[in-house]
Amino acid sequence: MVQMSQIRSYMQKQMTEDRERTYVNVQGTSLDDALKQASIELSLPVKSIEYEILQKGSRGVLGAGRKPYLLLAYPASEQREDEGMEDPFDVDFGFDEEVEDVDRDGETFVKLSPKGILLKVTKPQGRGQKATEKQAMEAIRARTDGKVDAGRVSKAVKLAEGEFITIGDYDYNPAADAVLSVEIADMEMKAYLTALPPGPGGADPEYDNIVSFLQDHGVVEGLKEDILRRFSDSPMYREPVLVAEGSKPKNGADARVVLNFETDEHAVNLREQDGRVDFKELNIVQNVVEGQVLAKKIPAERGQPGRSVTGKLLPAKDGQDTRIEIGKNVRMSEDGRTAIAELNGQVFLHNGKIQVEEVYVVNGNVNLKTGNITFLGGVVVKGSVDDGFNVKASGNIEVMGSVGKSLLDAEGDIIVRQGVAGKESGVVRAGGNVWSKFIENVTVEAGGLVIVSDGIINCDVFANRKVICRGKRARIVGGRVRAAEEIDAKTLGSSAGKETVLEVGYDPKSKQKLTDLREKRDEQREELENVKRDLKTLISLSKQKKEIPKEKVQQFKDLQARNKELTEELERVQNDITELETYLDGLKLAGKISASGTVYTGVKLYVKEAFLDVHSEFNGVTFGAEAKQIKIQKYEESSENIEITRKE
């Protein structure tokens, strides 16, 4: 089995090799040409070089848009046997990237020069056809009846080196050379070259002569080199050709502020769930966290001056500056370009200023008008929370009215002034304490206390500390109530003998978490075994076949990633299990259950490991545990302060 220490050692060696590896950037007119250049620079044969294509080459059209091949090349990795290290799932199926070339036939160019008759032949590209001697001779006869050397023509066609070579002579007459003229148009932003064909014995225009001619006539900027070279190779007579183009001035863009939040308060972003629009998820509240970027200023750009083809400078304007306006709980970065939230809360624009509020107020009920509320701060609902709606907050939640079959979820405290009627599916979950007038047919979880004045009816309640039910109608009837330290109420159960389960003296939340972690560990172990089995199957397949389908290669890579992910997850889960087991073994909670009034039959009491099924009524008692037996004594009122306290 591969050990974690071996894997770390292997990865360290790979990182060292990467740092020591030599890389070169090369370019060429073709892939082969670029690889030859890499071979020279690395002093290695081409077969010993690996490479990445950074840019595919292109010949362009009439020379315009031509691009070379750009490669990142480096020595090929050598296979080594690392001592004490074998990675059974490190397999390379060896798929090389396919390079697509443009199909282009070879070409022939004939030019009359003072040096003689010149011929240039280019190689075909891709699956293009080679140029032939017949094509070359036809091109020559179309231009001149001068004497040519057939052997040189044949050699030029065969080599196809892409350079002009002299193949013959003619009676050169300088007075009959091609005549050039230039027209400067569009307010000196364009220059057109027109050439008249040479007369008998005259020569075609040369590239250097064309450039000199243009410069002598004032065209000094924006020359189109590719077009000029193409024109020199294959002149287009009596047709104006755009050979130079000026650059227009570009005014700089004004500075602008980019907001990272919606500014339209009436904009509603509906979400789809299972193909249907969820009208409860309106996303009206825009949450931000401390340190989050709320807006950025894009600086003004400097203008880029242009130039005419005659070299005149064309000025441009710089963009105008602006600034970000900020309000409460927002700060600016040192460079003045970024607005940052100073705390968690709701972001919005107020009088043109960006500000953040840490409390979100709903002026009415939470219903279809507001949608579900999710807020990184505190939430105050001045009305009620209707059935089917959720309120989630990273701070406190306070509801002035009542709560129906809904979800309240807060990292802080939850306060419900008029009580919760959950209709057997409502949930109230708080990281801190829960206060309510009453709770009925609802699930309640609290990281601290659960405080109720008028009763807990048919609920599943868990408190990480205490459940206190104190008031004129302070009773706990039906359901299951668990608390790590204490349960205290006026009445427990009912005269009808309704089953009511009360548990104290241990940490049920941590115990349930431990159970869940153990189940998760077992599932991950099973999945990991399946992944390893599939990896071994694919490795075996690769040894049997020379070529593996690409989908199998991708499947193998996905399995490799999942194998690594599961191994790391299992290690984390096992650490969490060990930590929880140590915590639960060290707990020393006594636990007690108290009733200032009556404890009715049908009540089941669990205090640590002790259990009592109440078959006769008790009055004014406190139940504890001693030697794994329920101990009954005179009622002791809880000393817990049950006044509502708000965390600022």
Residue pairs with C-beta under 8 A, 6 or more apart in sequence:
2 86
2 87
2 88
4 567
4 571
6 84
6 85
6 86
7 87
9 82
9 84
9 85
10 82
10 85
10 87
13 82
17 77
21 74
21 75
22 42
22 74
22 75
23 72
23 73
23 74
24 38
24 41
24 42
24 72
24 73
24 74
25 54
25 70
25 71
25 72
25 73
26 34
26 37
26 38
26 41
26 70
26 71
26 73
27 34
27 37
27 68
27 69
27 70
27 71
28 34
28 35
28 36
28 37
28 57
28 68
28 69
28 71
29 57
29 68
29 69
30 57
30 69
30 101
30 125
31 53
31 57
31 69
31 71
31 99
31 101
33 69
34 68
34 69
34 70
34 71
34 73
35 46
35 49
35 51
35 71
35 73
36 46
38 46
38 49
38 51
38 71
38 73
39 45
39 46
39 49
41 73
42 49
42 73
42 74
42 75
44 75
48 75
48 76
49 73
49 74
49 75
49 76
50 73
50 74
50 75
50 76
50 77
51 71
51 72
51 73
51 74
52 71
52 72
53 69
53 70
53 71
53 97
53 99
54 70
54 71
54 72
55 67
55 68
55 69
55 70
56 67
56 69
56 99
56 100
57 67
57 68
57 69
58 65
58 66
58 67
58 102
59 66
59 102
59 104
59 125
60 66
60 67
60 226
62 226
62 227
62 230
63 226
63 227
63 229
63 230
64 224
64 226
64 227
66 226
88 535
88 536
88 539
89 535
89 539
89 559
89 560
89 563
91 538
91 539
91 542
91 556
93 542
93 548
93 552
93 553
93 556
95 550
95 553
101 125
101 126
102 125
102 126
103 125
103 126
103 127
103 128
104 124
104 125
104 126
104 128
105 124
105 128
105 129
105 130
105 131
106 121
106 122
106 123
106 124
106 128
106 129
106 130
106 131
106 160
107 121
107 122
107 131
108 119
108 120
108 121
108 122
108 131
108 135
108 136
108 139
108 157
109 119
109 120
109 121
109 122
109 139
109 164
109 233
109 234
110 117
110 118
110 119
110 136
110 139
110 140
110 142
110 143
110 144
111 117
111 118
111 120
111 143
111 164
111 204
111 232
111 233
112 118
112 143
112 144
112 170
112 198
112 202
112 203
112 204
113 164
113 203
113 204
113 206
114 172
114 174
114 203
115 166
116 166
116 167
116 168
116 169
116 170
117 140
117 143
117 144
117 146
117 148
117 166
117 167
117 168
117 169
117 170
118 164
118 165
118 166
118 167
119 136
119 139
119 140
119 152
119 153
119 156
119 164
119 165
119 167
120 156
120 162
120 163
120 164
120 165
120 233
121 131
121 136
121 156
121 157
121 159
121 160
121 161
121 162
122 131
122 160
122 162
123 130
123 160
123 162
124 130
124 131
130 160
131 157
131 160
132 157
133 153
133 154
133 157
136 153
136 156
136 157
137 153
140 148
140 153
140 167
140 168
144 170
146 168
146 169
146 170
146 171
147 168
147 169
147 170
148 167
148 168
149 167
149 168
152 165
152 166
152 167
152 168
153 167
156 165
156 167
170 201
171 201
172 201
172 203
173 199
173 200
173 201
173 202
174 202
174 203
175 199
175 202
176 198
176 199
176 200
176 201
176 202
177 198
177 202
177 203
177 205
178 195
178 196
178 197
178 198
178 202
178 203
178 204
178 205
178 235
178 237
179 195
179 196
180 193
180 194
180 195
180 205
180 210
180 213
181 193
181 194
181 195
181 196
182 191
182 192
182 193
182 194
182 213
182 214
182 217
182 219
182 243
183 191
183 192
183 194
183 240
184 190
184 191
184 218
184 219
184 309
184 310
185 191
185 192
187 308
188 246
188 308
188 309
188 310
188 312
189 245
189 246
189 248
189 308
189 309
190 242
190 244
190 245
190 246
190 309
191 214
191 219
191 222
191 242
191 243
191 244
191 245
191 309
192 240
192 241
192 242
192 243
193 210
193 214
193 231
193 240
193 241
193 243
194 238
194 239
194 240
194 241
195 205
195 231
195 235
195 236
195 237
195 238
196 237
196 238
197 235
197 237
197 238
198 204
204 232
204 235
205 213
205 231
205 232
205 235
206 232
207 228
207 229
207 232
210 228
210 231
210 232
210 243
211 223
211 228
214 220
214 223
214 243
214 244
218 309
218 310
218 311
219 243
219 244
219 309
219 310
220 309
220 310
220 311
221 244
221 246
221 247
221 307
221 308
221 309
221 310
221 311
222 244
222 245
222 246
222 247
222 307
222 309
223 243
223 244
224 242
224 243
224 244
224 245
227 241
227 242
227 243
228 243
231 241
231 243
244 309
245 309
246 306
246 307
246 308
246 309
246 314
247 306
247 307
247 314
248 306
248 314
249 303
249 304
249 305
249 306
249 314
249 315
249 316
250 303
250 304
250 306
250 316
251 303
251 316
251 317
251 318
251 319
252 300
252 301
252 302
252 303
252 304
252 316
252 317
252 318
252 319
253 298
253 300
253 301
253 319
254 300
254 319
254 320
254 321
254 322
255 297
255 298
255 299
255 300
255 319
255 320
255 321
255 322
256 297
256 298
256 322
257 295
257 296
257 297
257 298
257 322
257 324
258 295
258 296
258 297
258 298
259 294
259 295
259 349
259 354
260 292
260 293
260 294
260 295
260 296
261 286
261 288
261 294
261 347
261 348
262 269
262 286
263 348
263 349
265 348
268 282
268 283
268 284
269 282
269 283
270 277
270 278
270 279
270 281
270 282
271 277
271 278
271 281
271 283
272 278
273 281
279 368
279 371
280 368
280 371
280 372
280 388
280 389
280 390
281 371
281 372
282 370
282 371
282 372
283 371
284 370
284 371
285 346
285 360
285 373
285 374
285 375
286 346
286 347
286 348
287 344
287 345
287 346
287 347
287 374
287 375
287 376
287 377
288 294
288 341
288 344
288 345
288 346
288 347
288 356
288 376
289 341
289 344
289 376
290 341
290 342
290 343
290 344
291 340
291 341
292 340
292 341
293 338
293 339
293 340
294 330
294 339
294 340
294 341
294 347
294 354
294 356
295 324
295 338
295 339
295 354
296 337
296 338
296 339
297 322
297 323
297 324
297 336
297 337
297 338
299 321
299 337
300 318
300 319
300 320
300 321
300 322
301 318
301 319
302 318
302 319
303 315
303 316
303 317
303 318
303 319
304 316
305 313
305 314
305 315
305 316
306 313
306 314
306 316
307 313
307 314
308 314
323 336
324 332
324 336
324 337
324 338
324 339
324 354
325 352
325 353
325 354
326 332
326 339
326 353
326 354
326 355
327 350
327 351
327 353
327 354
327 355
328 355
328 356
328 357
329 341
329 342
329 343
329 345
329 355
329 356
329 357
329 358
330 339
330 340
330 341
330 342
330 354
330 355
330 356
331 339
331 340
331 342
332 338
332 339
332 340
333 339
333 340
339 354
341 347
341 356
342 356
343 356
343 358
343 377
344 358
344 376
344 377
344 394
344 395
345 356
345 357
345 358
345 359
345 360
345 375
345 376
345 377
346 356
346 357
346 360
346 375
346 376
346 377
347 354
347 355
347 356
348 354
348 355
348 357
349 355
357 377
358 377
358 378
358 395
359 377
359 378
359 379
359 380
359 395
360 373
360 375
360 377
360 378
360 379
360 380
360 393
361 379
361 380
361 382
362 370
362 373
362 379
362 380
362 381
362 382
362 383
363 382
363 383
364 370
364 382
364 383
365 381
365 383
365 384
365 385
365 386
365 401
366 372
366 373
366 381
366 383
366 384
366 385
366 386
366 389
366 391
366 406
367 386
367 389
370 389
371 389
372 389
372 390
372 391
372 392
373 379
373 381
373 389
373 390
373 391
373 392
373 393
374 390
374 392
374 393
375 392
375 393
375 394
375 395
376 393
376 394
377 393
377 394
377 395
378 393
378 395
378 396
378 397
378 398
378 412
379 391
379 393
379 395
379 396
379 397
379 398
379 410
380 398
380 400
381 391
381 397
381 398
381 399
381 400
381 401
382 400
382 401
383 400
383 401
384 399
384 400
384 401
384 402
384 403
384 404
384 418
385 391
385 399
385 401
385 402
385 403
385 404
385 406
385 408
386 404
386 406
387 404
387 405
387 406
387 423
388 404
388 405
388 406
389 406
389 407
390 406
390 407
390 408
390 409
391 397
391 399
391 406
391 407
391 408
391 409
392 407
392 408
392 409
392 410
393 409
393 410
393 411
393 412
394 410
394 411
394 412
395 410
395 411
395 412
395 647
396 410
396 412
396 413
396 414
396 415
396 432
396 646
396 647
397 408
397 410
397 412
397 413
397 414
397 415
397 430
398 414
398 415
398 417
399 408
399 415
399 416
399 417
399 418
400 417
400 418
401 417
401 418
402 416
402 418
402 419
402 420
402 421
403 416
403 419
403 420
403 421
403 422
403 426
403 428
404 420
404 421
404 422
404 423
404 426
405 421
405 422
405 423
405 424
405 425
405 426
406 422
406 426
406 427
407 426
407 427
407 428
407 429
408 414
408 416
408 420
408 427
408 428
408 429
408 430
409 427
409 429
409 430
410 429
410 430
410 431
410 432
411 430
411 431
411 432
412 430
412 431
412 432
412 647
413 430
413 432
413 433
413 434
413 435
413 448
413 645
413 646
413 647
414 428
414 429
414 430
414 432
414 433
414 434
414 435
414 436
415 434
415 435
415 436
415 644
416 428
416 435
416 436
416 437
417 437
418 437
419 436
419 437
419 438
419 439
419 440
419 454
420 426
420 428
420 436
420 438
420 439
420 440
420 442
421 440
421 441
421 442
422 428
422 439
422 440
422 441
422 442
422 443
422 459
423 441
424 441
424 458
426 441
426 442
426 443
427 442
427 443
427 444
427 445
428 434
428 436
428 439
428 442
428 443
428 444
428 445
429 444
429 445
429 446
430 445
430 446
430 447
430 448
431 447
432 446
432 447
432 448
432 647
433 446
433 447
433 448
433 449
433 450
433 451
434 444
434 446
434 449
434 450
434 451
434 463
435 451
435 452
435 644
436 451
436 452
436 453
437 452
437 453
437 454
438 452
438 453
438 454
438 455
438 456
438 457
439 452
439 455
439 456
439 457
439 459
439 461
440 455
440 456
440 457
440 458
440 459
441 457
441 458
441 459
442 459
442 460
443 459
443 460
443 461
444 450
444 459
444 460
444 461
444 462
444 463
445 462
445 509
446 462
446 463
446 464
446 465
447 464
448 463
448 464
448 465
449 463
449 465
449 466
449 467
449 468
449 640
449 642
450 456
450 461
450 463
450 466
450 467
450 468
450 483
451 468
451 469
451 470
451 642
451 644
452 467
452 468
452 469
452 471
452 474
453 469
453 470
453 471
453 473
453 474
454 471
454 472
454 473
454 474
455 469
455 473
455 474
455 475
455 476
455 477
456 467
456 469
456 475
456 476
456 477
456 479
456 481
456 489
457 475
457 477
457 478
457 479
458 477
458 478
458 479
459 478
459 479
459 480
459 481
460 479
460 480
461 467
461 479
461 480
461 481
461 482
461 483
462 482
462 483
462 508
462 509
463 482
463 483
463 484
464 483
464 484
464 507
464 509
465 483
465 484
465 485
465 486
466 483
466 484
466 485
466 486
466 487
466 488
466 638
466 640
467 476
467 481
467 483
467 486
467 487
467 488
467 489
468 486
468 488
468 489
468 638
468 640
468 642
469 475
469 476
469 488
469 489
469 490
470 488
470 489
470 490
470 642
471 490
473 490
474 489
474 490
474 491
475 489
475 490
475 491
475 492
475 494
476 487
476 489
476 491
476 492
476 493
476 500
476 502
477 491
477 493
477 494
477 498
477 500
478 494
478 498
478 499
478 500
479 500
479 501
480 501
480 502
480 503
481 487
481 500
481 501
481 502
481 503
482 502
482 503
482 504
482 508
483 503
483 504
483 591
484 504
484 505
484 506
484 507
484 508
484 589
484 591
485 504
485 589
485 590
485 591
485 592
486 504
486 591
486 592
486 593
486 594
486 638
486 640
487 502
487 504
487 592
487 593
487 594
488 593
488 594
488 595
488 596
488 637
488 638
488 640
489 594
489 595
489 596
490 595
490 596
490 597
491 595
491 597
491 598
491 599
491 600
492 500
492 502
492 593
492 595
492 598
492 599
492 600
492 603
493 500
493 598
493 599
493 600
493 601
493 602
493 603
493 614
494 500
494 600
494 602
495 600
496 602
497 600
497 601
497 602
498 602
499 602
499 603
499 604
500 602
500 603
500 604
501 603
501 604
501 606
502 593
502 603
502 604
502 605
502 606
503 606
504 589
504 591
504 592
504 593
504 606
504 607
504 608
505 589
505 590
505 591
505 606
505 607
505 608
505 609
505 625
506 584
506 587
506 589
506 591
506 608
507 583
507 584
507 587
507 589
510 580
510 583
510 584
511 584
513 580
514 577
514 580
514 581
514 584
517 573
517 576
517 577
517 580
518 577
520 573
521 570
521 573
521 574
521 577
524 566
524 569
524 570
524 573
525 570
527 566
528 563
528 566
528 567
528 570
531 559
531 562
531 563
531 566
532 563
534 559
535 556
535 559
535 560
535 563
538 552
538 555
538 556
538 559
541 548
541 552
542 548
589 608
590 608
590 624
590 625
591 607
591 608
591 624
591 625
592 607
592 622
592 623
592 624
592 636
593 605
593 607
593 622
593 623
594 621
594 622
594 623
594 635
594 636
594 637
594 638
595 618
595 619
595 620
595 621
595 622
595 635
596 620
596 635
596 637
597 619
597 620
598 617
598 618
598 619
599 614
599 617
599 618
599 619
599 621
600 614
600 617
601 614
601 615
601 616
601 617
602 614
603 614
604 611
604 612
604 613
604 614
605 611
605 612
605 613
605 614
605 623
605 630
607 623
607 624
607 625
607 630
608 625
608 628
609 625
609 628
610 625
610 626
610 628
610 629
610 630
610 631
611 630
612 623
612 630
618 632
620 634
620 635
621 632
621 633
621 634
621 635
622 632
622 633
622 634
622 635
622 636
623 630
623 631
623 632
624 630
624 631
624 633
625 631
